Amino acid sequence: MPELIVSPSPHIRNEVSIEKIMYSVIIALIPTTACGVYFFGVHALYVIITCILSALFTEYVALRLMGRKFVMDGSAVITGLLLALCLPPGLPLWMAAIGAAFAIAFAKCAFGGLGHNIFNPALIGRAFLTASWPVAMTTWTKPLTYDAITTATPLGLWKMQHIATPSINLALGNVSGCIGETSAIAILIGGVFLIAKRYTDWRTPLSYIGTVAVLAFVLGQDPIFHILAGGLFLGAFFMATEYVTTPITSKGRIIFGVGAGIIVVVIRLIGGYPEGVCFSILLMNAFTPLIDRHVRPRVYGVKRKSFFVSSANKGD
Amino acid sequence: MLKFNRFRGGIHPPDSKITAGKPIEKAKLPASVIILLHQHVGAPCKPLVKEGEEVKAGQKIGDSDSFVSAPVHSSISGVVREISTQLLSPIGREVPGIIIESDGRDESAKMEAIAPATASKREILARIREAGIVGLGGAAFPTSVKLSPPEGKEIDTVILNGSECEPYITADHRLMVEQPDKVVKGMNVIMNVLDVDKGFIGIEDNKKDAIRRMREAVEREGDKRIEVLSLKTKYPQGEAGSLIKTILNRETPSGSHSYDIGVLVQNVATAKAIHDAVFEGVPLIERVVTVTGDVKEPKNLLTRIGTPFYDLIKECGGSKGDVGKIVCGGSMLGVAEFENVPTIKSTGCILVLDREKSRIPEERACVRCGICVSVCPTGLMPTILEKLARERRFEECMDYHILDCMECGSCTYVCPSKIPIVQLIRYGKEEIKRRE
């Protein structure tokens, strides 16, 4: 007999790997990416490519500086792509490149790389760009015109001029907005694909979108408009479900979704911005460690004392 | 039909039961056997024979005065060649043992059969101990001890575990298909000893033929107390806690025994061994071992306890391709061996994996996907325990119920970052127990 390999059990692993999950997310983003390019033209495609390349390059350099090996695991591609999808289609390419570089360098690698970041890197990139170039970040292109006629987003029209946009346009995506957030149907296709593959927990998007719908309805708004307009679908299916920055328990994910939903409605109805998805997720990202600390599954053979297991009652 | 409860989480690995349709074959008589003196939970045995002495198959050659222990028997007839204090056990310990060379005659020494209808409980328990019976599902806890619950613990239900949820293994499956009457008779003895009037035999529904054969046997026996249940196939269904939850919707309180909630779980092979000891006077010297994986001819072999692994692998045509791992047990819970070891009472499977399947995957950073949390049957947060144990923050591990982990390995099986989670949890548990 040759030399035997010894390792602890289990001796079989399933075939799901980081790469497999990451590339599935990229595949799931193809419909909405395609819609974005179709509605907003070739410049949108340039923005997308710029963001992805900038993200990859930044990650490569950052990891080399950190003395670590660069692994093409697809996570930087996702960050670049997701950032591009929540940028205005007409954004100058150099701004897009800086946004992606900032997202990777400061929101991901500075925290220790994949698995260690607290905030969603793509949304940090977007928040950074919004703060730095507010005008460029709120200059919207009219869909299917391809010649950069500026206009307002459905949420902007609703907030500033009290003009409603038909739901069918919001579902299909021929409205102005960020590259990848206008077509609810295209996002839903990708989201359902990930849920069917069990890479995404359905609880997060359901509780998030559900909370927005219920709150909007209670507060006398059109719930359909509020869930379809803006970046809610993209955020709910692809950003609030991002593994690293959201809770790991199913109950925690519901809390995350409900919390983010409340913040979205508060920002949209009370705050100064017409849209609040980006900040709602970033704020809930900050709560994630707290949620994970206090919301735990019930352990077999241990009676639950209360919903929240406090770390104070040790030894019970 | 009973309405079933479900245990939390669980996984569905490919079942790989390639030997499910293969009848049990008698293995060749080994040229020599190594009878380890410590095959069970509890005190090791002391040898009762000397080097050079002649022994018969079934002759008791080791015993202990301790209550929690089980004697060992020679599984072949022959001569004691060596009594050694340092032999490698398949569960990775060095234990004393007796090496016996076969004389090829296979003469056996039997005990007298006893009639369970007239025998006292004490007699039956003494017989179960004398026959060296231990839990054959893998735990190897002395059965006579398990059947004597402490004062004041009232057992109301016996569950016979025929779920065999581990991939690859089919030893219990074949036993239920081929000798269901012996299993039922053995269960009968268990229930009489404990004065229990409710018994279940739980079998995963990927073994339809076993369920049918066991139902027929229960009918033949006419025992109205016993019910055969078809359980949903999901790993780790065969773990006692999961089984009790599914069948009775009771939970063993954290840190206590199943007899605290009135339940006793036994493996089907243990029941069959009890039958042999009581009705036929045959001690536990052979059992069914599934030899499977990357061997040329995977088989279910009726083997003498103490047969070296390599003999059995050779009997199955040797390995297919380059050998990577030889595992004692199944792919989820088994122990990888580093040399030729003998089988022990609790060895139900020898799994050979080729080099490709044995490759240890590269570990990556945790991405907090939470899949390990969703599959944990105990409701733990494996990723957090893994990180805390790695950082030696054992106090916090306790706060996260690390000691409740049953080490089923589901978390490690599903981890996309291929982190050896359960290994780190085991490390944490060991350290905590060492410090207590």
Interface residues (C-beta under 8 A of the other chain):
Chain A: M1 P2 L4 I5 V6 S7 P8 S9 P10 H11 I12 R13 N14 V16 S17 I18 K20 I21 V71 D73 G113 L114 G115 H116 Y199 D201 Y243 V244 T246 P247 I248 T249 S250 R253 D292 R296 P297 R298 V299 Y300 G301 V302 S311 K314 G315
Chain B: F7 R8 I11 P13 P167 G241 K245 E251 T252 P253 S254 G255 S256 Y310 D322 V323 G324 K325 I326 V327 G329 S331 M332 L333 G334 V335 A336 E337 F338 E339 N340 L351 L353 R355 K357 S358 I360 P361 R364 A365 C366 V367 R368 C369 G370 I371 V373 S374 C376 P377 T378 G379 L380 M381 T383 I384 M398 D399 Y400 H401 D404 G409 T412 Y413 V414 C415 P416 S417 K418 P420 V422 Q423 R426
